């Protein structure tokens, strides 16, 4: 066997599998998450994982169930992550949708203090993370639009948003509980 022929063979087998299953896997992922760009990111992630494990896997037709199961698992993880993000944002939206004038004096002070803490927490985010967060929340852009404007992958935008939300959640946890209780007691 010539030196390097094993690598060439692996690349060829990988390319054949990629060409054979990529479109089908994207369609499969999209059935779960109904988000074509994100489905493509998930499938690309699966293929990156396959390439990284190529010395332990057989790159032939026997890999088909592994590919589909991997895509399914990542889709389920994505869906669970989205539920957490959506729940968090639904609470934040309640806070932002209620105008300051609708609060009585205590709630107005609480809202002002909370808004200052939110602004401070957002300001403390790393620059790229803060930029992505503001584009999403203040400008109302979708992750794919942000990725396109900043020349990043959607996965990078998702990761940065996840970091931003995690930090904001940690920074604002004490205020969020008080504000939520206050909002629901007055409604």
N, CA, C and O of each residue as an XYZ file, in Angstrom:
748
protein
N       0.848     -1.177      0.000
C       0.000      0.000      0.000
C       0.893      1.239      0.000
O       1.840      1.318      0.782
N       0.604      2.191     -0.855
C       1.396      3.414     -0.933
C       1.179      4.264      0.312
O       0.097      4.248      0.899
N       2.231      5.020      0.723
C       2.032      5.939      1.842
C       0.957      6.964      1.483
O       0.952      7.514      0.382
N       0.075      7.204      2.398
C      -0.992      8.179      2.189
C      -2.214      7.614      1.496
O      -3.242      8.285      1.411
N      -2.119      6.372      0.992
C      -3.278      5.818      0.284
C      -4.425      5.520      1.248
O      -5.589      5.567      0.850
N      -4.112      5.214      2.512
C      -5.176      4.989      3.508
C      -5.983      6.273      3.698
O      -7.212      6.242      3.764
N      -5.278      7.401      3.785
C      -5.955      8.692      3.958
C      -6.815      9.001      2.737
O      -7.953      9.448      2.878
N      -6.287      8.769      1.558
C      -7.039      9.034      0.329
C      -8.283      8.151      0.285
O      -9.359      8.608     -0.100
N      -8.139      6.899      0.676
C      -9.268      5.977      0.699
C     -10.328      6.435      1.704
O     -11.521      6.407      1.402
N      -9.896      6.858      2.902
C     -10.830      7.346      3.918
C     -11.575      8.579      3.414
O     -12.791      8.687      3.578
N     -10.848      9.497      2.805
C     -11.476     10.713      2.285
C     -12.500     10.362      1.200
O     -13.593     10.926      1.159
N     -12.134      9.439      0.338
C     -13.036      9.020     -0.736
C     -14.301      8.369     -0.159
O     -15.410      8.687     -0.589
N     -14.140      7.464      0.808
C     -15.288      6.813      1.435
C     -16.166      7.833      2.158
O     -17.394      7.782      2.081
N     -15.518      8.753      2.857
C     -16.259      9.788      3.579
C     -17.053     10.647      2.593
O     -18.224     10.943      2.832
N     -16.429     11.042      1.500
C     -17.108     11.859      0.505
C     -18.297     11.122     -0.097
O     -19.349     11.721     -0.319
N     -18.142      9.842     -0.360
C     -19.253      9.053     -0.901
C     -20.430      9.011      0.075
O     -21.585      9.180     -0.317
N     -20.119      8.784      1.342
C     -21.175      8.744      2.370
C     -21.832     10.117      2.506
O     -23.055     10.224      2.605
N     -21.011     11.156      2.510
C     -21.531     12.522      2.620
C     -22.494     12.805      1.467
O     -23.615     13.263      1.689
N     -22.059     12.534      0.250
C     -22.897     12.799     -0.931
C     -24.173     11.950     -0.903
O     -25.238     12.412     -1.311
N     -24.064     10.741     -0.432
C     -25.209      9.834     -0.429
C     -26.272     10.233      0.605
O     -27.468     10.117      0.337
N     -25.842     10.702      1.784
C     -26.787     10.905      2.888
C     -27.050     12.353      3.280
O     -28.018     12.615      3.993
N     -26.233     13.298      2.846
C     -26.352     14.674      3.332
C     -27.770     15.229      3.144
O     -28.387     15.676      4.111
N     -28.280     15.207      1.935
C     -29.596     15.796      1.657
C     -30.690     15.061      2.438
O     -31.587     15.694      2.994
N     -30.618     13.747      2.479
C     -31.622     12.968      3.218
C     -31.573     13.287      4.715
O     -32.610     13.407      5.368
N     -30.360     13.423      5.247
C     -30.220     13.737      6.674
C     -30.730     15.140      6.982
O     -31.337     15.365      8.029
N     -30.484     16.087      6.073
C     -31.006     17.451      6.273
C     -32.537     17.438      6.308
O     -33.152     18.090      7.153
N     -33.140     16.693      5.386
C     -34.598     16.574      5.389
C     -35.113     15.910      6.655
O     -36.128     16.324      7.215
N     -34.413     14.888      7.097
C     -34.768     14.173      8.327
C     -34.702     15.119      9.531
O     -35.625     15.158     10.345
N     -33.609     15.880      9.640
C     -33.451     16.825     10.753
C     -34.518     17.910     10.695
O     -35.063     18.313     11.722
N     -34.808     18.377      9.488
C     -35.782     19.451      9.335
C     -37.187     19.018      9.748
O     -37.997     19.854     10.147
N     -37.483     17.724      9.655
C     -38.785     17.225     10.117
C     -38.921     17.394     11.628
O     -40.026     17.589     12.134
N     -37.818     17.322     12.340
C     -37.849     17.486     13.798
C     -37.914     18.952     14.201
O     -38.711     19.331     15.060
N     -37.069     19.781     13.577
C     -36.904     21.145     14.091
C     -37.491     22.236     13.201
O     -37.565     23.393     13.615
N     -37.912     21.883     11.980
C     -38.541     22.845     11.061
C     -37.727     24.132     10.928
O     -38.266     25.237     10.999
N     -36.433     23.966     10.737
C     -35.529     25.096     10.589
C     -34.399     24.633      9.674
O     -33.439     24.014     10.132
N     -34.514     24.931      8.400
C     -33.574     24.402      7.408
C     -32.120     24.761      7.694
O     -31.273     23.869      7.648
N     -31.783     26.023      7.988
C     -30.365     26.321      8.259
C     -29.850     25.557      9.486
O     -28.726     25.056      9.484
N     -30.671     25.475     10.520
C     -30.243     24.756     11.721
C     -30.128     23.260     11.448
O     -29.232     22.601     11.974
N     -31.030     22.719     10.627
C     -30.956     21.298     10.254
C     -29.646     21.019      9.528
O     -28.999     20.002      9.776
N     -29.260     21.913      8.640
C     -27.989     21.746      7.928
C     -26.813     21.802      8.894
O     -25.865     21.027      8.768
N     -26.873     22.713      9.855
C     -25.802     22.802     10.871
C     -25.698     21.490     11.654
O     -24.599     20.999     11.915
N     -26.832     20.938     12.018
C     -26.846     19.683     12.774
C     -26.224     18.563     11.952
O     -25.408     17.797     12.467
N     -26.595     18.459     10.699
C     -26.045     17.405      9.840
C     -24.540     17.608      9.653
O     -23.777     16.642      9.669
N     -24.120     18.842      9.478
C     -22.687     19.117      9.350
C     -21.948     18.715     10.629
O     -20.842     18.177     10.573
N     -22.569     18.981     11.776
C     -21.967     18.584     13.051
C     -21.813     17.066     13.127
O     -20.790     16.566     13.593
N     -22.822     16.340     12.671
C     -22.754     14.878     12.666
C     -21.610     14.405     11.771
O     -20.850     13.512     12.147
N     -21.492     14.998     10.603
C     -20.408     14.587      9.706
C     -19.033     14.959     10.262
O     -18.065     14.227     10.056
N     -18.941     16.074     10.953
C     -17.669     16.409     11.607
C     -17.324     15.367     12.671
O     -16.170     14.957     12.797
N     -18.324     14.945     13.425
C     -18.104     13.907     14.440
C     -17.695     12.585     13.792
O     -16.829     11.878     14.307
N     -18.314     12.257     12.672
C     -17.977     11.028     11.949
C     -16.522     11.092     11.483
O     -15.770     10.129     11.629
N     -16.144     12.221     10.931
C     -14.770     12.369     10.450
C     -13.790     12.233     11.612
O     -12.743     11.600     11.471
N     -14.118     12.812     12.739
C     -13.227     12.727     13.898
C     -13.108     11.289     14.411
O     -12.077     10.918     14.972
N     -14.155     10.480     14.224
C     -14.159      9.097     14.716
C     -13.913      8.087     13.592
O     -14.166      6.896     13.775
N     -13.431      8.535     12.447
C     -13.326      7.671     11.276
C     -12.446      6.451     11.499
O     -12.633      5.427     10.842
N     -11.477      6.550     12.428
C     -10.614      5.394     12.690
C     -11.343      4.320     13.501
O     -10.900      3.172     13.538
N     -12.459      4.678     14.152
C     -13.223      3.710     14.955
C     -14.505      3.257     14.277
O     -15.165      2.332     14.751
N     -14.864      3.902     13.171
C     -16.110      3.575     12.475
C     -15.808      3.024     11.089
O     -14.790      3.350     10.478
N     -16.704      2.191     10.616
C     -16.597      1.707      9.244
C     -17.343      2.697      8.351
O     -18.547      2.906      8.500
N     -16.614      3.291      7.435
C     -17.223      4.258      6.537
C     -17.799      3.531      5.320
O     -17.234      3.567      4.227
N     -18.931      2.875      5.541
C     -19.619      2.165      4.465
C     -21.121      2.265      4.718
O     -21.553      3.052      5.560
N     -21.897      1.499      4.020
C     -23.355      1.584      4.158
C     -23.863      1.171      5.540
O     -24.999      1.486      5.895
N     -23.045      0.475      6.319
C     -23.468      0.080      7.672
C     -23.566      1.283      8.609
O     -24.102      1.173      9.711
N     -23.053      2.421      8.174
C     -23.050      3.612      9.024
C     -24.401      4.355      8.972
O     -24.647      5.244      9.787
N     -25.258      3.998      8.035
C     -26.539      4.689      7.851
C     -27.357      4.808      9.146
O     -27.780      5.914      9.483
N     -27.596      3.713      9.886
C     -28.383      3.865     11.126
C     -27.696      4.796     12.139
O     -28.358      5.550     12.852
N     -26.382      4.731     12.188
C     -25.618      5.591     13.098
C     -25.818      7.062     12.725
O     -26.019      7.906     13.599
N     -25.763      7.362     11.438
C     -25.959      8.737     10.979
C     -27.340      9.258     11.370
O     -27.459     10.344     11.938
N     -28.370      8.493     11.071
C     -29.730      8.945     11.350
C     -29.983      9.064     12.855
O     -30.649     10.002     13.293
N     -29.467      8.141     13.637
C     -29.641      8.206     15.096
C     -28.895      9.413     15.670
O     -29.397     10.083     16.572
N     -27.697      9.689     15.147
C     -26.927     10.851     15.600
C     -27.684     12.146     15.308
O     -27.780     13.026     16.164
N     -28.214     12.251     14.100
C     -28.985     13.449     13.737
C     -30.206     13.570     14.643
O     -30.511     14.659     15.129
N     -30.901     12.469     14.871
C     -32.082     12.489     15.729
C     -31.720     12.955     17.142
O     -32.420     13.790     17.714
N     -30.649     12.429     17.700
C     -30.244     12.806     19.062
C     -29.896     14.287     19.159
O     -30.289     14.959     20.112
N     -29.162     14.793     18.174
C     -28.803     16.209     18.210
C     -30.054     17.069     18.028
O     -30.167     18.132     18.640
N     -30.984     16.624     17.203
C     -32.251     17.361     17.050
C     -33.017     17.408     18.377
O     -33.540     18.455     18.757
N     -33.081     16.289     19.070
C     -33.764     16.260     20.369
C     -33.080     17.204     21.355
O     -33.757     17.914     22.098
N     -31.746     17.219     21.370
C     -31.007     18.144     22.233
C     -31.312     19.593     21.861
O     -31.488     20.446     22.732
N     -31.371     19.859     20.564
C     -31.683     21.203     20.083
C     -33.085     21.618     20.545
O     -33.283     22.740     21.014
N     -34.045     20.716     20.411
C     -35.429     21.011     20.808
C     -35.499     21.302     22.312
O     -36.161     22.253     22.728
N     -34.831     20.501     23.113
C     -34.819     20.729     24.569
C     -34.174     22.069     24.896
O     -34.667     22.811     25.746
N     -33.074     22.377     24.223
C     -32.395     23.657     24.444
C     -33.329     24.813     24.078
O     -33.408     25.805     24.802
N     -34.039     24.680     22.945
C     -34.959     25.723     22.524
C     -36.086     25.923     23.531
O     -36.530     27.052     23.744
N     -36.556     24.838     24.154
C     -37.619     24.963     25.164
C     -37.137     25.806     26.340
O     -37.865     26.666     26.838
N     -35.910     25.554     26.777
C     -35.342     26.324     27.886
C     -35.213     27.787     27.491
O     -35.599     28.675     28.251
N     -34.673     28.038     26.308
C     -34.504     29.414     25.828
C     -35.865     30.095     25.699
O     -36.036     31.232     26.138
N     -36.826     29.405     25.099
C     -38.161     29.995     24.922
C     -38.825     30.308     26.257
O     -39.436     31.367     26.403
N     -38.717     29.409     27.233
C     -39.297     29.671     28.555
C     -38.652     30.891     29.194
O     -39.337     31.727     29.784
N     -37.352     30.988     29.077
C     -36.642     32.122     29.663
C     -37.099     33.419     29.002
O     -37.366     34.412     29.679
N     -37.184     33.400     27.685
C     -37.570     34.612     26.984
C     -39.031     34.974     27.186
O     -39.384     36.153     27.142
N     -39.873     34.001     27.403
C     -41.274     34.342     27.647
C     -41.403     35.127     28.952
O     -42.232     36.031     29.057
N     -40.591     34.782     29.935
C     -40.601     35.533     31.198
C     -40.049     36.935     30.972
O     -40.618     37.915     31.453
N     -38.948     37.032     30.243
C     -38.344     38.336     29.964
C     -39.321     39.203     29.159
O     -39.430     40.402     29.412
N     -40.025     38.612     28.203
C     -40.977     39.368     27.392
C     -42.099     39.935     28.246
O     -42.550     41.054     28.002
N     -42.555     39.189     29.239
C     -43.595     39.696     30.137
C     -43.102     40.966     30.805
O     -43.845     41.938     30.942
N     -41.852     40.953     31.218
C     -41.276     42.122     31.888
C     -41.217     43.299     30.928
O     -41.620     44.407     31.284
N     -40.724     43.078     29.726
C     -40.565     44.170     28.778
C     -41.878     44.667     28.197
O     -41.983     45.844     27.852
N     -42.882     43.807     28.077
C     -44.147     44.212     27.476
C     -44.970     45.074     28.432
O     -45.757     45.914     27.995
N     -44.790     44.867     29.718
C     -45.522     45.685     30.681
C     -44.830     47.041     30.781
O     -43.659     47.136     31.147
N     -45.555     48.046     30.460
C     -44.969     49.379     30.492
C     -44.784     49.836     31.924
O     -45.519     49.448     32.832
N     -43.780     50.671     32.091
C     -43.426     51.177     33.404
C     -44.616     51.855     34.089
O     -44.775     51.747     35.305
N     -45.457     52.556     33.307
C     -46.582     53.294     33.889
C     -47.622     52.372     34.531
O     -48.385     52.806     35.394
N     -47.656     51.131     34.122
C     -48.656     50.205     34.626
C     -48.339     49.693     36.027
O     -49.178     49.060     36.668
N     -47.150     49.964     36.486
C     -46.744     49.491     37.806
C     -47.088     50.532     38.865
O     -47.089     51.731     38.588
N     -47.377     50.073     40.067
C     -47.534     51.048     41.143
C     -46.128     51.482     41.582
O     -45.147     51.052     40.975
N     -46.006     52.299     42.591
C     -44.736     52.891     42.988
C     -43.678     51.844     43.301
O     -42.552     51.948     42.814
N     -44.009     50.848     44.093
C     -43.038     49.804     44.445
C     -42.565     49.061     43.200
O     -41.371     48.833     43.006
N     -43.524     48.691     42.366
C     -43.176     47.945     41.159
C     -42.390     48.810     40.191
O     -41.518     48.310     39.481
N     -42.688     50.109     40.154
C     -41.960     51.020     39.287
C     -40.494     51.095     39.718
O     -39.592     51.063     38.881
N     -40.266     51.194     41.015
C     -38.906     51.215     41.541
C     -38.217     49.875     41.242
O     -37.063     49.834     40.817
N     -38.943     48.806     41.471
C     -38.405     47.470     41.213
C     -38.060     47.307     39.738
O     -37.009     46.763     39.396
N     -38.959     47.785     38.855
C     -38.710     47.680     37.426
C     -37.487     48.513     37.030
O     -36.651     48.053     36.253
N     -37.381     49.718     37.553
C     -36.243     50.583     37.240
C     -34.940     49.932     37.686
O     -33.948     49.941     36.958
N     -34.954     49.372     38.880
C     -33.763     48.683     39.390
C     -33.445     47.461     38.532
O     -32.287     47.202     38.206
N     -34.476     46.722     38.175
C     -34.280     45.539     37.336
C     -33.732     45.933     35.962
O     -32.808     45.301     35.450
N     -34.310     46.980     35.372
C     -33.844     47.438     34.051
C     -32.377     47.852     34.119
O     -31.608     47.565     33.202
N     -31.985     48.528     35.203
C     -30.579     48.924     35.361
C     -29.684     47.691     35.472
O     -28.589     47.661     34.909
N     -30.149     46.678     36.196
C     -29.380     45.435     36.323
C     -29.286     44.694     34.985
O     -28.244     44.132     34.647
N     -30.385     44.703     34.233
C     -30.375     44.070     32.910
C     -29.354     44.778     32.022
O     -28.527     44.133     31.377
N     -29.419     46.107     31.993
C     -28.475     46.883     31.173
C     -27.030     46.634     31.609
O     -26.133     46.502     30.777
N     -26.823     46.575     32.910
C     -25.483     46.314     33.445
C     -25.005     44.908     33.058
O     -23.859     44.721     32.649
N     -25.896     43.933     33.193
C     -25.536     42.549     32.848
C     -25.232     42.424     31.360
O     -24.272     41.756     30.976
N     -26.043     43.060     30.523
C     -25.792     43.029     29.075
C     -24.471     43.723     28.769
O     -23.693     43.255     27.938
N     -24.224     44.835     29.441
C     -22.969     45.570     29.238
C     -21.737     44.788     29.650
O     -20.644     45.041     29.145
N     -21.902     43.838     30.565
C     -20.750     43.065     31.043
C     -20.435     41.852     30.159
O     -19.439     41.162     30.376
N     -21.289     41.600     29.165
C     -21.036     40.482     28.259
C     -19.812     40.790     27.391
O     -19.548     41.955     27.094
N     -19.070     39.770     26.985
C     -17.974     40.007     26.040
C     -18.522     40.670     24.775
O     -19.684     40.474     24.420
N     -17.682     41.451     24.101
C     -18.138     42.294     22.997
C     -18.933     41.538     21.925
O     -20.032     41.962     21.568
N     -18.396     40.432     21.408
C     -19.094     39.698     20.346
C     -20.400     39.113     20.870
O     -21.420     39.140     20.182
N     -20.363     38.591     22.077
C     -21.543     38.001     22.702
C     -22.630     39.076     22.871
O     -23.802     38.837     22.581
N     -22.225     40.253     23.340
C     -23.164     41.370     23.553
C     -23.761     41.822     22.220
O     -24.961     42.080     22.119
N     -22.910     41.912     21.204
C     -23.360     42.334     19.877
C     -24.414     41.370     19.330
O     -25.449     41.798     18.820
N     -24.149     40.081     19.438
C     -25.073     39.061     18.956
C     -26.375     39.104     19.758
O     -27.463     39.019     19.187
N     -26.262     39.236     21.072
C     -27.449     39.306     21.925
C     -28.328     40.490     21.543
O     -29.543     40.347     21.407
N     -27.717     41.660     21.370
C     -28.491     42.853     21.021
C     -29.128     42.729     19.637
O     -30.258     43.169     19.428
N     -28.400     42.129     18.694
C     -28.971     41.947     17.357
C     -30.202     41.042     17.425
O     -31.174     41.235     16.694
N     -30.142     40.055     18.314
C     -31.267     39.137     18.450
C     -32.418     39.793     19.196
O     -33.554     39.770     18.722
N     -32.146     40.364     20.329
C     -33.216     40.854     21.199
C     -33.685     42.262     20.894
O     -34.882     42.540     20.970
N     -32.767     43.163     20.549
C     -33.180     44.543     20.292
C     -33.586     44.748     18.834
O     -34.546     45.461     18.545
N     -32.843     44.113     17.912
C     -33.132     44.286     16.489
C     -34.101     43.224     15.972
O     -34.631     43.353     14.869
N     -34.338     42.171     16.768
C     -35.282     41.127     16.397
C     -34.820     40.227     15.258
O     -35.643     39.642     14.554
N     -33.505     40.113     15.075
C     -32.981     39.272     13.996
C     -32.951     37.813     14.410
O     -32.742     37.491     15.580
N     -33.160     36.935     13.442
C     -33.048     35.496     13.673
C     -31.579     35.108     13.657
O     -30.739     35.834     13.124
N     -31.278     33.956     14.246
C     -29.894     33.502     14.329
C     -29.235     33.441     12.950
O     -28.078     33.832     12.801
N     -29.955     32.959     11.952
C     -29.388     32.850     10.601
C     -29.063     34.232     10.033
O     -28.051     34.406      9.355
N     -29.922     35.208     10.312
C     -29.676     36.575      9.834
C     -28.447     37.175     10.510
O     -27.639     37.843      9.864
N     -28.311     36.934     11.805
C     -27.146     37.418     12.541
C     -25.885     36.766     11.995
O     -24.880     37.435     11.755
N     -25.949     35.463     11.802
C     -24.793     34.728     11.282
C     -24.383     35.286      9.932
O     -23.193     35.453      9.663
N     -25.350     35.572      9.090
C     -25.066     36.105      7.767
C     -24.419     37.488      7.860
O     -23.427     37.757      7.183
N     -24.978     38.362      8.695
C     -24.452     39.722      8.830
C     -23.045     39.746      9.425
O     -22.224     40.582      9.048
N     -22.766     38.829     10.356
C     -21.458     38.826     11.024
C     -20.491     37.821     10.411
O     -19.368     37.658     10.889
N     -20.931     37.149      9.351
C     -20.096     36.148      8.683
C     -19.660     35.051      9.659
O     -18.486     34.688      9.723
N     -20.630     34.536     10.412
C     -20.403     33.470     11.381
C     -21.318     32.305     11.043
O     -22.240     32.441     10.239
N     -21.059     31.164     11.657
C     -21.983     30.044     11.489
C     -23.163     30.248     12.438
O     -23.043     30.929     13.456
N     -24.279     29.662     12.098
C     -25.466     29.738     12.956
C     -25.143     29.105     14.305
O     -25.606     29.575     15.344
N     -24.353     28.045     14.287
C     -23.969     27.358     15.528
C     -23.192     28.304     16.441
O     -23.389     28.289     17.656
N     -22.307     29.128     15.867
C     -21.551     30.097     16.665
C     -22.502     31.113     17.294
O     -22.359     31.463     18.466
N     -23.465     31.582     16.516
C     -24.447     32.539     17.044
C     -25.241     31.886     18.170
O     -25.461     32.496     19.217
N     -25.667     30.648     17.952
C     -26.422     29.931     18.984
C     -25.586     29.766     20.256
O     -26.089     29.951     21.364
N     -24.316     29.420     20.089
C     -23.427     29.251     21.239
C     -23.262     30.565     21.994
O     -23.316     30.587     23.223
N     -23.062     31.658     21.263
C     -22.898     32.968     21.908
C     -24.188     33.385     22.625
O     -24.135     33.949     23.719
N     -25.343     33.109     22.014
C     -26.608     33.436     22.670
C     -26.790     32.601     23.929
O     -27.263     33.098     24.951
N     -26.418     31.348     23.849
C     -26.518     30.467     25.004
C     -25.649     30.995     26.145
O     -26.067     31.003     27.303
N     -24.448     31.432     25.808
C     -23.547     32.006     26.829
C     -24.135     33.282     27.423
O     -24.091     33.499     28.634
N     -24.686     34.122     26.548
C     -25.285     35.372     27.019
C     -26.444     35.090     27.964
O     -26.539     35.685     29.037
N     -27.322     34.182     27.561
C     -28.479     33.858     28.393
C     -28.063     33.243     29.717
O     -28.650     33.534     30.760
N     -27.064     32.404     29.671
C     -26.583     31.775     30.896
C     -26.047     32.827     31.868
O     -26.339     32.800     33.064
N     -25.258     33.752     31.323
C     -24.703     34.801     32.182
C     -25.805     35.721     32.699
O     -25.801     36.089     33.873
N     -26.741     36.094     31.841
C     -27.834     36.966     32.273
C     -28.700     36.269     33.320
O     -29.132     36.881     34.296
N     -28.942     34.990     33.101
C     -29.736     34.224     34.060
C     -29.069     34.236     35.436
O     -29.727     34.426     36.458
N     -27.763     34.030     35.441
C     -27.011     34.029     36.697
C     -27.025     35.410     37.334
O     -27.259     35.546     38.535
N     -26.774     36.433     36.524
C     -26.695     37.807     37.042
C     -28.046     38.329     37.552
O     -28.100     39.128     38.487
N     -29.136     37.865     36.925
C     -30.450     38.443     37.218
C     -31.374     37.539     38.023
O     -32.537     37.879     38.241
N     -30.867     36.391     38.467
C     -31.753     35.417     39.105
C     -32.481     35.973     40.330
O     -33.657     35.670     40.529
N     -31.816     36.770     41.143
C     -32.464     37.316     42.341
C     -33.588     38.292     41.971
O     -34.645     38.294     42.602
N     -33.359     39.101     40.968
C     -34.351     40.087     40.557
C     -35.505     39.448     39.809
O     -36.657     39.853     39.963
N     -35.200     38.476     39.023
C     -36.215     37.835     38.204
C     -37.310     37.208     39.068
O     -38.494     37.355     38.766
N     -36.932     36.522     40.119
C     -37.914     35.881     40.993
C     -38.859     36.908     41.620
O     -40.075     36.717     41.626
N     -38.294     37.993     42.146
C     -39.100     39.027     42.788
C     -40.029     39.681     41.772
O     -41.201     39.927     42.059
N     -39.500     39.961     40.583
C     -40.290     40.610     39.553
C     -41.430     39.715     39.064
O     -42.548     40.186     38.859
N     -41.153     38.459     38.884
C     -42.188     37.522     38.432
C     -43.305     37.410     39.459
O     -44.484     37.471     39.108
N     -42.943     37.247     40.712
C     -43.939     37.154     41.777
C     -44.778     38.429     41.817
O     -46.001     38.371     41.949
N     -44.122     39.565     41.704
C     -44.820     40.839     41.726
C     -45.794     40.954     40.556
O     -46.928     41.399     40.733
N     -45.357     40.555     39.362
C     -46.220     40.633     38.185
C     -47.451     39.743     38.314
O     -48.564     40.167     38.005
N     -47.253     38.529     38.764
C     -48.368     37.603     38.844
C     -49.313     37.897     40.002
O     -50.498     37.572     39.920
N     -48.831     38.490     41.051
C     -49.709     38.846     42.159
C     -50.635     40.002     41.782
O     -51.740     40.113     42.314
N     -50.180     40.871     40.857
C     -50.993     42.026     40.465
C     -51.884     41.764     39.274
O     -52.675     42.631     38.904
N     -51.785     40.615     38.666
C     -52.632     40.315     37.492
C     -53.815     39.476     37.862
O     -54.624     39.135     36.999
